[in-house]
Amino acid sequence: MILNLLCEGLGIEQGHFEANLSKTQLFSVNHHIPCLDLSMTLGHFEHCDGNLITTLHQCDVPGLQALKDDKWIGVQPIPHAFVIKLGVQFKQTNLNHLTDLVRAWFVL
C-alpha cells in the first residue's frame, strides 16, 4: 500500500516498484528503549538506509535527525504518526523523468 501511495504521489504507474524489484522481501523490526539518563546516551553514526523504504514510529522520543542545507536538524515526533523514509534502493530506481527526486520525509 505504501509503495502504491508513493507511485501515486510521484505520478507513475501503480505497481512500478513491485515490477522492478526482487521477489525477496526483508522485514525487520527494531525497538530502542529510551534512556532515562541522558548523560549515558550515545548517538548513532551518520548513515543511510540501504533498503527501499524505512517505516519509523518515534514513540514521542526525539533524536531522529535529517540533513537539510548541509545541517543536521531534529525531526520532532508527531504523536501516533509514522515516518516513511526513502532509502538508497528507492533513490537508485530509474525515475529519470522526475527532476529532483524526493529528498523529503513523508509523514502518514
ABEGO torsion letter per residue (X at the ends): XAAAAAAAAAGBBBGAAAAABBABBBBBBBBBBBBABAAABBBBBBBBBABABBBBBAGGBBGBBBBBGGBBBBBBBBBGBBBBBBBAAAAABBBAABABBBABBBBX
